[in-house]
Amino acid sequence: HHYRSAAGNRAAQAAAQRAAAAAAASNNGTNAPVHLKKTQTKKPAKQRSNKPAATKKTAPSVPQPTPSDNTTATISHENPTKVAKTPHVGVSRHHPNVKLPAKFQDKSKEEQVLRCADRLKPYPLAVDTLYRALTAIQQDPSNAKFRKIDKTTRGYKRSLESVPGAEALLLAMNFQTHGAYSLVLERSWVDQALLYLGISALEGAKESEEYKEAKAKLAFQQEIAEIQQLSNTSEAEAIRRAEFMAKCPSEPTGGRGALMQVVISDETTIRRKFDGDDVLRDVLNWIGGHGSVIPEKILSREWCVVDINRFPIAPMDCELNLDKTLQYIGCWPSGRLELRPSPQAWKKDGNKGQVLMGSSRGLAAAPTEAMH
């Protein structure tokens, strides 16, 4: 009905316009056709509903929890936009019966000192250096030279740098870091009781087996280095070495023979081939060609030879097996021996009452018991 009424109104308006145009033409005395401009009429707009436009529902934005080191963030069920922080309990929350150990710096001075001294046992240079330093401070605490340590010096780098427990012990003695390269003990922080504890702990470390073995190995390495340098300075030493090398059998050629490797020191490892029927004496003569005093020290048990292909490792009785073949002693088709300072028990009683070396991986080797 609405659209029909609108159409009737438009027709009536058009007829009225045509009548007005005809009257105007007759007044002008002309019979020319009249071109009527077509009127533009807009379509009626649709009636808008009073109902609000539907909007797409979206979930409310909830901030993501950002827990800190000491708190744990949780989302509240009553208000999702609110983040509640609760104390972070970590292991104690899930394992209430488990107790975490205290940090090293939170322990007592006595515990710190004893722990550091225990870690220093395998490092004789560090133990000796720290012992001298603490003793000097104890005897003359007013001397500022004794209470300052320069970490850039050659002595510090050789003895204490990178040694586990070395710097920690100094800090336990109330030393403080000054910059990146200095440790300083203020006069007011000198504690004679603490110094006595530190010196006593280091004296105990000197009595340990770890310290003694490491000390002997250090002296051994220094002596080996001196022996190896003699060939360049002593003509007599060069002659003796040549005599030992002259006693060695010729080295097998091609693919024949057993490859022998002997570790003389941390920096020196010698290698050559031997036949399976060559004997241990030949190997000692070959070693003597790299240091004329070495075979004598081995036979006197000041030093020893160990087979590092066996486990557990124990000294080899070279005097007993001097004329045994390499195949017999387990060095066929290859062998790896190492020169070491002899343990005190080996110097006195040999392997009596000691742990025997492990079985050999060599082909057709003699039983371990037969070599002791």
Secondary structure, 3 states (H helix, E strand, C coil): CHHHHHHHHHHHHHHHHHHHHHHHHHHHCCCCCCCCCCCCCCCCCCCCCCCCCCCCCCCCCCCCCCCCCCEEEEECCCCCCCEEEEECCCHHHHCCCCCCCCCHHHCCHHHHHHHHHHHCCCCHHHHHHHHHHHHHHHHCCCCCCCCEEECCCHHHHHHCCCCCCHHHHHHHCCCEECCCCEEECCHHHCCHHHHHHHHHHHHHHHCCHHHHHHHHHHHHHHHHHHHHHHHHHCHHHHHHHHHHHHCCCCCCCCCCCEEEEEECCCCCEEEEEECCCCEHHHHHHHHHCCCCCHHHHHHCCCEEEEECCCCCCCEECCCCCCCCECCCCCCCCEEEEEEEECCHHHHHHCCCCCCCCCCCCCCCCCCHHHHC
